[in-house]
Amino acid sequence: MVGNFQPTVLVFLAILVVGKAEIYIVTIDGEPIVSYKGDLDGFEATAVESDEKIDSTSEIVTSYARHLENKHDMLLGMLFERGSFKKLYSYKHLINGFAVDISHDQAETLRHTPIVKSVERDWKVRKLTTHTPEFLGLPTGVWPTGGGFDRAGEDIVIGFVDSGIYPHHPSFATYNTEPFGPCSKYKGKCEVDPNTKKSFCNGKIVGAQHFAEAAKAAGAFNPSIHFASPLDGDGHGSHTAAIAAGNNGIPVRLHGYEFGKASGMAPRARIAVYKALYRIFGGFVADVVAAIDQAVHDGVDILSLSVGPNSPPATTKITYLNPFDATLLSAVKAGVFVAQAAGNGGPFPKTLVSYSPWITTVAAAIDDRRYKNHLTLGNGKILAGLGLSPATHLNRTYTLVAANDVLLDSSVRKSSPSDCQRPEVLNKRLVEGKVLLCGYSFSFVVGTASIKKVAQTAKALGAAGFVLAVENVSPGAKFDPVPVGIPGILLTDVTKSMDLIDYYNTSTPRDWTGRVKSFDAVGSIGDGLMPLLYKSAPEVALFSARGPNIRDFSFQDADLLKPDILAPGSLIWAAWSPNGTDEPNYVGEAFAMISGTSMAAPHIAGIAALVKQKHPNWSPAAIKSALMTTSTTMDRAGRPLKAQQFSETEVMKLVSATPFDYGSGHVNPRAALDPGLIFDAGYEDYLGFLCTTAGINVHEIHNYTNSPCNFTMGHPWNLNSPSITIAHLVGTKTVTRTVTNVAEEETYTVTARMDPAIAIETNPPAMTLRSGSSRKFSVTLTARSQTGTYSFGEVILKGSRGHKVRIPVVAMGYQR
């Protein structure tokens, strides 16, 4: 039913020339495969019940798919001369429409054709850019219940719409694992590498396809760097696939050192690759929608999306109604669980790029591992910094030399040689055997300079090590430790950098021209290879996008909590592509340690695979509920979660976190396998949510879903989600929820607490549920005072057999 939605204009900055062909997403009358009920003579129904898989190989489905594609081709052929347009894709499974490269005038012709429901211009998307399994308790708490790591995620297929995969990486290899049998439920194809003529698949990787028609039509695609195949030319896709489903126990080796063992969340899950993102420009919604459409048709169980829009769609005002979200609504209808990165716009409010209730929106946490190092100066001061490097020789100090003082030619000063990116401008005789002092410039922020290059410069000059000092913090600066093969440290604290500079200047005598007479400053670099484990973890990462969620692009607050859940997303070790250029510090490496909600989403995709493995018949909403209601709002020391935030002086500080930072809380995989109760929902519930959301045009909903608004949910906050949000609470409102017992018979007591500005009551106080049965309960909220800020609370259902089910409550009260 979501076939005939109205796609949004996707703002595409690369093509602004009037009269030039542009890419449009067009939807037309008629149901897609997922919701066609057999209304046409000669074509039997292909629709599935909510949460059911489509048999994509059946003659009924393939026949109706051919009919839809013929209809698309016939429409274009009737309206336009051959050669004046190029159809890029036919969308048949989740929506009924096509992507086409046409002129503005042709788009207007389509817009005024009766059979056409919507014509919208394409828009761009971007990537939302180890130790984690142990931190999450998987090896001891979850994998044994599924048969150990060698069975964790068995026969679950995770689809990745990303930048492709490097299939030769040990994280995806099959030579050291028990052989993978056939995966009969998955029908996707494997492209062949055009250079080696070898398949991208190996049993672990069961599908590999690429989607670039929109990128090519836009002139953004360069086959020499983007690869017209599923090969990862970026690194991001290999990284996300390995986080969710990489093999267990793969040694992470860089520069001759091992940084531990990497493993995916579900090491036996299968990987299906749908490459639609590319280095530099990101991707286009027309390609991404085609990839999602194909993935669901092929039979994936779970979709991992570390991708979000560059900007709001230009014509659709409602956040939930655009080609991307509407396609995903049909995916959920077909039984596919969808995890999407929340976005990296934090720590500022309303920065989410994932809005809809059918999607699981994932925020990013910092886990318990920190890579710290220190620089010891000759005056006894010890300066803390970041350094993923070996130490200089013990019991020995080294002369310190600043890059600006060892130039071969002083005329190169104007090209900022202090960032140590070019060894050829520095005097090797003066640097050899010493510690080279370099300056962290804005070039590091924009990516034209890298710590890796500093290390290469120091090594080429024979230096004993290097120090990179931050003298002022540029907006957007993100200081992550980078593995290097020689002793090195990054001083991120400006006061520590000043301590170093003061010591160096007072210890370095100069003549009247400023030339150094002798280098007398000395120091040594500590060992930064071993991480320190912090009990304050997890914390919400500074970059992780924050709520409140918005219902439209006028930024009106939604009656729906986002993000949904928190998962590790900072400094995550995982596979990298040797072709990858996404991170300058990891060019040519086999592993990378990077951060982003891009890394958090595949953690949830992999854990969802473990839940799906144990409960194969659960709906996407049931899996999402299990993850959310069992999550934790406490850190490892038993204190309430903290969130990284900017202070008034733009220095990072920790503040008390709220559901707008973490959703329901940090994921707890062991508890999610046995949640006790679930809050289930299906396609019609989501339609009810849309139909009761203020400001949505009923005709627009019909265009997206082909369904009338005849649902009696009353208010969007009555959607049966495992959270409660009322953005505008006037007086008293009563919210209902239905829980289903997925364990043995149990009696639950229902309690609630809330910030003082809002009174909260629940009814009934207790209820007994047999296995498989459902019960309703109500939550009544009353605004006591108008504070102008949100109040937070929770409802807790505590079971007699030990289950604890918790849902967050969020509301802003107004006086009548």
C-alpha positions in Angstrom: 0.0 0.0 0.0 2.9 2.3 0.3 3.5 2.1 -3.4 1.8 5.2 -4.5 3.3 7.7 -2.1 4.4 11.1 -3.1 8.2 11.3 -3.1 9.9 14.3 -1.8 12.0 16.7 -3.8 15.6 15.7 -3.1 17.7 18.9 -3.3 20.5 18.0 -5.7 23.1 20.8 -5.8 25.2 19.5 -8.6 22.6 20.2 -11.2 21.1 23.7 -11.2 21.3 24.6 -14.9 17.9 25.5 -16.2 16.8 23.2 -19.0 19.3 20.5 -18.2 18.1 17.0 -17.5 17.7 16.1 -13.9 16.7 13.0 -12.0 13.1 12.7 -10.8 11.4 10.0 -8.7 7.9 9.4 -10.0 5.0 7.4 -8.5 1.9 6.3 -10.3 -1.5 4.7 -9.7 -1.5 1.1 -8.7 -0.2 -1.0 -5.8 3.4 -2.3 -5.5 4.0 -6.0 -5.0 4.0 -5.7 -1.2 0.4 -4.5 -1.1 -1.4 -5.6 -4.4 -4.6 -7.4 -3.5 -5.5 -8.9 -6.8 -7.8 -6.2 -8.2 -6.6 -6.6 -11.9 -7.8 -9.3 -14.2 -5.1 -11.9 -14.9 -2.9 -11.0 -11.9 -3.3 -12.7 -8.6 -2.8 -10.9 -5.3 0.8 -10.5 -4.2 0.1 -8.6 -0.9 1.5 -10.0 2.4 0.0 -9.7 5.8 1.9 -7.3 8.1 5.4 -8.6 9.0 5.3 -11.4 6.3 8.0 -12.1 3.7 7.2 -12.0 0.0 8.1 -15.1 -2.1 9.9 -13.1 -4.8 10.5 -16.1 -7.0 6.8 -17.2 -7.4 5.3 -16.8 -10.9 2.5 -14.6 -9.3 5.1 -12.1 -8.1 7.3 -12.1 -11.2 4.3 -11.7 -13.5 2.9 -8.7 -11.6 6.4 -7.2 -11.4 6.7 -7.4 -15.2 3.2 -5.8 -15.5 4.3 -2.8 -13.4 7.6 -2.4 -15.3 5.7 -2.5 -18.7 3.3 0.1 -17.4 6.2 2.4 -16.5 7.8 1.9 -19.9 4.5 2.4 -21.7 3.8 5.7 -19.9 7.2 7.1 -20.7 7.0 5.9 -24.3 3.6 7.4 -24.9 4.6 10.8 -23.5 8.1 11.4 -24.8 10.3 10.7 -27.8 12.7 7.9 -27.6 16.1 9.2 -26.6 14.7 12.3 -24.9 14.7 10.5 -21.5 16.5 7.8 -19.6 14.7 5.5 -17.1 17.1 4.6 -14.3 15.0 2.3 -12.2 11.6 0.7 -12.0 10.4 0.5 -8.4 8.0 -2.4 -8.1 8.3 -4.1 -4.7 7.8 -1.5 -2.0 6.6 1.5 -4.1 5.1 1.7 -7.6 7.1 4.1 -9.7 10.4 4.8 -11.4 13.4 7.1 -11.4 14.0 8.9 -14.7 16.5 11.4 -16.1 14.4 14.1 -17.8 14.1 17.8 -18.4 12.1 20.2 -16.2 9.5 20.6 -19.0 9.1 16.8 -19.2 8.7 16.6 -15.5 5.9 19.1 -15.7 4.2 17.0 -18.4 4.4 14.0 -16.1 3.0 16.0 -13.2 -0.1 16.8 -15.2 -0.7 13.2 -16.4 -3.8 11.7 -14.6 -2.1 8.3 -13.8 0.8 10.1 -12.1 0.6 10.6 -8.4 3.8 12.6 -7.7 6.9 13.8 -9.5 9.8 14.9 -7.2 13.4 15.8 -7.9 16.1 13.5 -6.4 18.2 14.6 -3.4 21.5 13.7 -1.9 22.4 11.5 1.1 25.6 11.2 3.1 27.3 8.6 5.3 26.9 9.1 9.0 30.2 8.3 9.9 37.4 -4.6 18.7 36.3 -4.4 22.0 32.6 -3.7 21.8 31.3 -7.4 22.0 32.9 -7.8 25.5 31.6 -4.4 26.6 28.1 -5.5 25.6 28.5 -8.8 27.3 28.0 -10.9 24.2 30.6 -13.7 24.6 29.4 -14.7 28.0 25.9 -13.5 28.1 24.3 -13.9 24.7 26.4 -16.1 22.3 26.3 -19.2 24.5 22.4 -19.2 24.3 22.6 -19.3 20.6 25.2 -22.1 20.5 28.3 -20.0 21.0 30.0 -17.5 18.6 30.1 -20.1 15.9 26.3 -20.1 15.8 25.5 -16.5 16.7 23.3 -15.1 14.0 23.2 -18.3 12.0 21.0 -18.1 8.9 20.0 -14.4 9.5 20.6 -12.2 6.5 21.6 -8.5 7.2 21.4 -6.2 4.3 23.8 -3.2 4.2 22.9 -0.2 2.1 26.4 1.4 2.2 29.6 1.9 0.2 30.1 -1.7 -0.7 32.5 -4.3 0.8 36.1 -5.5 0.6 35.3 -9.2 0.2 38.9 -10.4 0.8 39.1 -9.1 4.4 39.6 -11.7 7.1 36.4 -10.4 8.8 34.4 -11.8 5.9 36.6 -14.8 5.0 35.4 -18.4 5.2 38.7 -20.3 5.3 38.9 -20.5 9.1 35.2 -21.0 9.8 32.8 -23.9 9.6 31.5 -24.0 6.0 28.4 -22.0 5.4 25.5 -24.0 3.9 23.2 -22.7 1.2 20.9 -19.8 2.3 17.7 -20.9 0.4 15.5 -18.1 1.8 17.7 -15.4 0.3 17.2 -14.8 -3.5 19.7 -11.9 -4.1 22.4 -12.1 -6.8 26.2 -11.8 -6.7 27.9 -9.5 -9.1 31.3 -10.5 -10.5 34.4 -8.3 -10.1 34.9 -6.9 -13.6 38.7 -7.1 -13.2 39.3 -10.5 -11.5 36.0 -12.1 -12.9 35.5 -13.6 -9.4 32.3 -13.4 -7.5 32.0 -11.1 -4.5 30.2 -13.8 -2.6 31.7 -16.6 -0.5 28.9 -18.1 1.6 29.4 -15.5 4.4 28.7 -12.8 1.9 25.5 -14.1 0.1 24.6 -11.1 -2.1 26.5 -8.2 -3.6 25.0 -5.6 -5.9 25.7 -1.9 -6.7 23.3 0.9 -7.6 24.7 4.0 -9.3 22.3 4.9 -12.1 21.3 8.2 -10.5 25.0 9.0 -9.6 26.0 8.3 -13.2 23.1 10.4 -14.7 24.1 13.3 -12.3 27.7 13.1 -13.6 29.0 12.4 -10.1 30.2 8.8 -10.8 33.9 8.2 -11.7 34.5 4.4 -12.4 38.2 4.7 -11.7 37.7 5.7 -8.0 34.1 4.7 -7.3 34.2 1.2 -8.9 31.2 0.0 -11.0 30.9 -3.0 -8.7 30.1 -3.8 -5.0 33.8 -3.2 -4.2 34.2 -0.7 -1.3 36.1 2.3 -2.6 35.6 4.1 0.7 36.0 1.9 3.7 32.7 2.8 5.4 30.7 -0.1 4.1 33.3 -2.8 5.1 33.5 -1.2 8.6 29.7 -1.3 9.2 29.3 -4.8 7.8 32.1 -6.1 10.1 30.6 -4.4 13.2 27.3 -6.2 12.6 28.4 -9.5 11.2 32.2 -9.8 11.0 33.9 -13.1 11.9 34.8 -13.6 15.5 38.3 -13.1 16.9 40.0 -11.4 14.0 43.4 -9.9 15.1 43.5 -6.1 14.6 47.1 -5.5 13.4 48.5 -2.1 12.3 52.1 -1.0 12.2 53.4 -4.3 13.6 51.2 -4.0 16.8 48.0 -5.9 17.7 45.2 -3.8 19.2 43.1 -6.8 20.3 40.6 -9.0 18.4 37.6 -7.7 16.4 34.3 -9.4 16.1 30.8 -8.6 14.7 27.8 -8.7 17.0 26.4 -11.7 15.1 29.5 -13.5 13.7 27.5 -16.2 11.8 25.0 -13.9 10.2 25.1 -13.6 6.4 26.0 -10.3 4.7 24.1 -9.0 1.7 25.7 -5.9 0.2 23.7 -3.1 -1.6 26.3 -0.5 -2.6 24.6 2.9 -3.1 27.1 5.2 -1.4 30.3 6.5 -2.9 33.4 8.3 -1.7 33.4 12.1 -1.8 29.8 12.8 -2.9 27.8 10.3 -0.8 24.8 9.1 -2.7 21.4 9.8 -4.2 18.0 8.8 -2.9 17.0 7.3 -6.2 19.9 4.8 -5.9 19.3 4.2 -2.2 15.6 3.5 -2.7 16.4 1.1 -5.5 18.9 -0.7 -3.2 16.3 -0.9 -0.3 13.6 -2.1 -2.8 15.9 -4.8 -4.1 17.1 -5.9 -0.6 13.6 -6.5 0.6 12.7 -8.3 -2.6 15.8 -10.5 -2.1 14.7 -11.6 1.4 17.0 -9.8 3.9 15.8 -10.1 7.5 17.4 -6.9 8.7 18.5 -3.6 7.1 21.4 -1.6 8.4 21.4 2.0 7.2 24.3 4.3 8.2 23.0 7.0 5.8 20.9 10.1 6.1 19.7 13.0 4.0 22.0 16.0 3.3 19.1 18.4 3.8 15.4 18.3 4.3 13.3 17.5 1.2 12.2 20.7 -0.5 8.5 20.0 -1.0 7.3 17.5 1.6 6.8 19.2 4.9 6.2 16.1 7.0 9.3 14.2 8.2 7.6 10.8 7.9 6.4 11.2 4.3 9.3 11.1 1.8 10.5 8.3 -0.6 13.1 7.1 1.9 10.8 6.7 5.0 7.8 5.5 2.9 9.9 2.8 1.3 11.1 1.7 4.7 7.5 1.5 5.9 6.8 -1.0 3.2 10.0 -2.9 4.2 8.7 -3.2 7.8 5.4 -4.3 6.4 7.3 -7.1 4.7 8.8 -8.1 8.0 12.2 -6.5 7.7 13.8 -4.8 10.8 15.4 -1.5 10.0 18.2 0.2 12.0 19.2 3.7 11.0 21.9 6.0 12.3 20.4 9.0 14.2 22.9 11.5 12.6 26.0 13.3 13.7 24.7 16.8 14.3 25.0 16.7 18.1 25.1 17.9 20.7 22.5 20.4 19.5 18.8 19.7 19.8 16.6 18.7 16.9 19.5 17.4 14.8 18.2 13.9 14.1 18.0 12.7 10.5 15.8 9.6 11.3 12.2 10.4 12.3 9.7 7.6 11.8 8.3 5.1 14.3 8.8 2.1 12.0 12.6 2.7 12.0 14.9 2.0 15.0 16.9 5.2 15.3 20.3 4.6 16.9 22.3 7.2 18.9 26.1 6.8 19.6 27.8 6.1 22.9 31.4 6.2 24.0 32.2 2.8 25.5 34.7 2.1 28.3 37.9 2.1 26.3 40.1 5.2 26.2 43.6 5.5 24.6 45.6 7.9 26.8 49.2 8.8 26.7 51.6 11.3 28.3 54.6 13.4 27.5 57.2 13.8 30.3 59.2 17.1 30.0 62.7 17.7 31.3 61.3 20.1 33.9 59.4 17.2 35.5 55.9 18.2 34.1 53.8 15.3 32.8 51.4 16.4 30.0 48.4 14.1 29.3 47.3 13.6 25.7 46.1 11.0 23.2 48.5 8.5 21.6 47.9 5.1 20.2 51.6 4.5 19.9 54.6 2.7 21.5 56.8 4.5 24.0 60.3 6.0 23.5 63.0 4.0 25.1 62.6 3.7 28.9 64.9 5.6 31.2 65.9 7.9 28.4 65.0 11.4 27.3 65.2 12.9 23.8 66.0 16.3 22.5 62.9 18.2 21.4 63.0 20.1 18.1 60.1 22.3 16.7 59.4 21.9 13.0 59.7 25.7 12.4 63.2 25.6 13.9 64.6 22.8 11.6 63.5 24.1 8.1 65.9 23.6 5.2 64.7 26.9 3.8 63.0 29.7 5.8 61.0 30.8 2.8 58.7 27.8 3.2 57.3 29.2 6.4 54.3 30.7 4.6 53.1 27.2 3.6 52.7 26.2 7.3 55.5 23.6 7.6 54.8 23.2 11.3 52.0 20.7 10.5 54.8 18.2 9.5 53.1 17.0 6.3 56.2 17.4 4.1 59.5 15.8 5.2 61.3 17.3 2.3 61.2 20.8 3.8 62.7 19.7 7.1 66.4 19.2 7.9 66.9 15.5 8.5 70.3 16.1 10.2 68.7 18.2 12.9 65.7 15.9 13.4 67.3 12.5 13.4 67.2 10.8 16.8 65.1 13.6 18.3 61.4 14.2 19.1 59.8 16.4 16.4 57.3 19.0 17.7 54.4 19.8 15.2 51.4 22.1 15.3 47.8 20.9 14.8 46.3 23.3 12.2 42.9 23.7 10.6 44.1 21.4 7.8 43.7 18.5 10.2 40.0 19.4 10.7 39.2 19.6 7.0 41.2 16.4 6.2 44.0 17.8 4.1 46.5 17.0 6.8 46.6 13.8 8.8 48.3 12.3 11.9 49.3 9.4 9.8 51.3 11.7 7.6 53.0 13.4 10.6 54.1 9.9 11.7 55.4 9.2 8.2 57.3 12.5 8.1 58.9 11.8 11.5 59.8 8.2 10.4 61.3 9.4 7.1 63.5 11.9 9.0 64.7 9.3 11.5 63.0 11.0 14.5 62.6 9.2 17.8 59.0 10.3 17.9 56.7 13.3 17.5 54.4 15.6 19.4 51.4 17.2 17.8 50.2 20.2 19.9 46.8 21.9 19.6 47.3 25.6 20.2 43.7 26.6 19.6 40.5 24.6 19.1 38.9 25.0 15.7 35.1 24.5 15.5 34.4 21.0 14.4 37.7 19.6 15.7 37.3 16.0 16.8 40.3 14.5 18.5 40.5 10.7 18.1 43.6 8.6 18.9 45.2 7.3 15.7 47.4 4.2 15.6 51.0 5.0 14.5 54.1 2.8 14.3 56.5 5.2 16.1 56.2 7.0 19.5 53.8 9.9 19.1 51.3 11.9 21.1 48.5 14.5 20.4 48.1 17.2 23.1 44.5 18.2 22.8 44.3 20.4 25.8 45.5 23.9 24.8 46.8 24.6 28.4 49.1 21.5 28.1 50.3 22.6 24.7 51.1 26.0 26.2 53.1 24.2 29.0 55.1 22.4 26.3 55.7 25.6 24.3 56.7 27.6 27.3 59.2 24.9 28.4 60.6 24.6 24.9 61.0 28.4 24.5 62.8 28.9 27.8 65.0 25.9 27.1 66.0 26.9 23.6 68.5 29.8 23.4 68.4 31.8 20.2 70.6 34.5 18.6 69.4 38.0 17.8 67.9 36.8 14.5 65.8 34.2 16.2 67.9 31.3 15.0 68.3 28.5 17.6 71.8 28.3 19.1 71.2 25.0 20.9 68.3 22.6 21.4 68.3 22.0 25.2 64.6 20.9 25.8 64.2 17.2 26.4 61.3 14.8 26.9 60.0 11.3 26.6 56.7 9.7 25.3 54.8 7.1 27.2 53.2 3.8 26.0 49.8 4.5 24.6 49.1 1.0 23.1 47.0 -0.3 25.9 43.6 1.1 26.5 42.4 2.3 29.9 38.9 0.9 30.8 36.6 3.5 32.4 33.6 2.7 34.7 31.9 6.0 33.6 31.0 4.3 30.4 28.8 4.4 28.5 28.4 8.1 27.8 26.4 9.8 25.0 29.0 10.9 22.4 29.3 14.7 21.7 28.5 14.2 17.9 25.4 12.0 18.4 22.3 13.7 17.1 19.8 14.8 19.7 16.0 15.0 20.0 13.3 16.2 20.4 12.0 14.5 17.2 10.3 16.8 14.7 7.1 16.0 12.8 7.7 18.6 10.0 10.5 20.7 8.6 9.1 23.8 10.4 10.7 21.9 13.3 7.3 21.3 15.2 7.9 18.8 18.0 6.6 15.3 17.3 4.6 13.2 19.7 7.2 10.4 19.2 10.5 9.9 21.0 13.7 9.8 19.0 16.4 8.5 19.1 15.1 5.0 20.2 18.3 3.5 21.6 22.0 4.0 22.4 24.8 1.8 21.2 28.6 2.0 20.9 29.7 4.4 18.2 32.9 6.1 19.3 36.4 4.8 18.4 35.2 1.5 17.0 37.8 -0.9 15.6 36.6 -2.8 12.5 37.5 -3.9 9.0 38.6 -1.3 6.4 39.1 -1.4 2.7 42.7 -0.9 1.5 41.1 1.3 -1.3 39.4 3.3 1.4 39.9 7.1 1.5 37.1 8.0 3.9 39.6 8.5 6.7 43.0 9.9 5.8 44.6 8.4 8.8 43.7 4.8 7.6 44.6 5.0 3.9 45.9 1.6 2.8 45.2 -0.1 6.2 43.2 -3.3 6.8 41.5 -1.9 10.0 40.3 1.5 11.1 39.1 2.9 14.4 36.4 5.5 13.6 33.4 7.2 15.2 29.9 8.1 14.2 26.3 7.0 14.6 27.2 5.1 11.4 29.1 2.7 13.8 26.2 2.6 16.3 23.5 1.5 13.8 25.2 -1.8 12.8 25.7 -2.7 16.4 21.9 -2.7 16.7 21.5 -4.5 13.4 23.7 -7.3 14.6 22.1 -7.6 18.0 18.7 -7.6 16.3 19.9 -10.6 14.3 20.6 -12.4 17.5 17.1 -11.6 18.8 15.6 -12.7 15.4 17.6 -15.9 15.5 16.1 -16.8 18.9 12.6 -15.5 18.0 12.2 -16.0 14.2 8.5 -15.2 14.2 8.8 -11.8 15.9 7.8 -8.7 14.0 10.2 -5.8 13.5 8.2 -3.9 16.2 8.6 -6.8 18.7 12.4 -6.9 18.1 12.6 -3.1 18.6 10.5 -3.3 21.7 12.7 -6.0 23.2 15.8 -3.9 22.6 14.3 -0.7 24.0 12.4 -2.0 27.1 15.5 -3.9 28.4 18.0 -1.1 27.8 19.8 0.6 30.7 20.0 4.2 31.8 22.8 3.6 34.2 26.6 3.4 33.5 28.9 0.6 34.6 29.4 2.3 38.0 25.7 2.3 38.6 25.2 6.1 38.1 22.7 7.7 35.7 24.0 8.1 32.1 25.9 11.3 31.2 26.1 13.0 27.8 28.9 14.9 26.4 27.9 18.6 25.8 29.5 21.9 25.0 30.1 24.4 27.8 29.6 28.2 27.2 33.3 28.4 26.2 32.9 25.5 23.7 34.9 23.1 26.0 33.4 19.6 26.2 31.7 18.8 29.6 29.5 16.0 30.9 25.8 16.7 31.8 23.0 14.4 33.0 21.6 12.6 29.9 17.9 12.5 29.0 15.8 10.4 26.6 16.5 13.0 23.9 20.1 11.9 24.1 19.7 8.1 24.5 16.1 7.2 23.7 15.2 4.3 26.0 18.8 3.8 27.1 21.9 1.8 26.2 21.4 -1.5 24.6 21.6 -4.7 26.8 21.8 -7.7 24.4 21.4 -10.4 27.1 18.2 -8.9 28.5 16.8 -8.2 25.0 16.7 -12.0 24.3 14.2 -12.4 27.1 12.2 -9.2 27.5 9.2 -10.7 29.2 6.7 -8.4 27.6 6.7 -6.7 24.1 4.9 -3.7 22.7 3.9 -4.9 19.2 2.7 -2.8 16.3 2.1 -3.4 12.6 1.5 -1.6 9.3 -2.0 -0.4 10.2 -0.8 1.0 13.5 1.7 3.1 11.7 -1.0 4.3 9.3 -3.0 5.2 12.4 -0.1 7.2 13.7 0.2 9.1 10.4 -3.5 9.7 10.2 -3.6 11.3 13.6 -0.5 13.4 13.3 -1.3 17.1 13.1 -0.6 18.9 9.9 -0.6 15.8 7.6 -2.8 16.1 4.5 -5.0 13.0 4.2 -4.5 13.0 0.4 -0.7 13.0 0.9 -1.0 9.9 3.2 -3.2 8.3 0.5 -0.5 9.1 -2.2 2.1 7.3 -0.1 0.1 4.4 1.2 -3.0 4.0 -1.0 -5.0 3.7 2.2 -7.8 5.8 3.6 -7.5 7.3 7.0 -10.2 5.3 8.8 -8.2 4.4 11.9 -9.4 5.3 15.4 -6.1 5.8 17.2 -7.3 9.2 18.4 -3.8 10.7 18.9 -0.3 9.8 17.6 0.9 9.2 21.2 -1.5 6.2 21.3 0.8 4.3 18.8 1.7 1.1 20.7 5.4 2.1 20.9 7.7 1.3 23.9 7.9 5.0 24.8 5.4 7.8 25.5 5.8 11.4 24.2 3.3 14.3 24.4 4.9 17.4 23.0 2.0 19.7 24.1 0.3 18.5 27.2 -2.6 20.7 28.2 -4.5 19.6 31.3 -4.8 15.8 31.6 -4.3 13.2 28.9 -4.6 9.4 29.1 -2.4 7.2 27.0 -3.0 3.5 26.4 -0.5 0.7 25.7 -0.9 -3.0 25.0 1.7 -5.5 26.2 2.0 -9.1 25.1 3.7 -11.8 27.3 6.4 -13.6 25.4 7.5 -15.6 28.4 5.7 -17.9 30.9 2.7 -16.7 32.9 3.8 -13.8 35.1 2.3 -11.1 37.3 3.5 -7.6 36.8 3.2 -4.6 39.1 3.0 -1.3 37.2 4.6 1.8 38.7 5.7 5.2 37.3 7.7 8.3 38.2 7.9 11.7 36.6 9.6 15.1 37.1 7.5 17.2 39.4 5.9 19.6 36.8 3.8 16.6 35.5 1.7 14.2 37.6 1.7 10.6 36.4 -0.7 7.7 37.3 -1.0 4.2 35.9 -3.9 1.7 35.8 -4.2 -1.1 36.7 -1.6 -1.3 39.5 -0.9 -5.0 38.7 -1.9 -7.5 36.0 -1.3 -11.2 35.4 -0.6 -12.4 31.8 -0.6 -15.9 30.6 2.0 -16.9 28.0 1.0 -15.4 24.6 -1.8 -13.2 26.0 -2.1 -9.4 25.8 -3.3 -6.8 28.3 -3.9 -3.0 28.1 -2.8 -0.5 30.7 -3.2 3.3 30.8 -0.9 6.1 31.8 -2.5 9.4 32.8 -0.4 12.6 32.6 -1.5 15.9 34.1 0.3 19.2 33.7 0.8 20.8 37.1 2.8 23.8 36.0 4.1 25.4 32.8 7.9 25.3 32.8 8.6 25.8 29.1 10.8 22.7 29.3 10.3 19.0 28.8 9.7 16.7 31.9 11.1 13.1 31.9 9.9 10.0 33.6 9.3 6.3 33.2 6.8 3.5 33.6 8.2 0.3 35.0 6.5 -3.1 34.8 8.1 -5.5 37.2 7.4 -9.2 36.8 7.1 -11.8 39.5 9.6 -14.0 37.6 12.3 -11.3 37.4 11.5 -9.5 34.2 11.7 -5.7 34.2 10.1 -3.8 31.4 10.8 0.0 31.3 9.5 2.7 28.9 10.5 6.3 28.9 7.9 9.1 29.3 8.4 12.6 27.9 6.0 15.5 28.0 5.9 19.3 28.0 3.1 20.7 30.1 1.0 23.8 29.4 -1.6 25.5 31.5 -5.1 25.8 30.1 
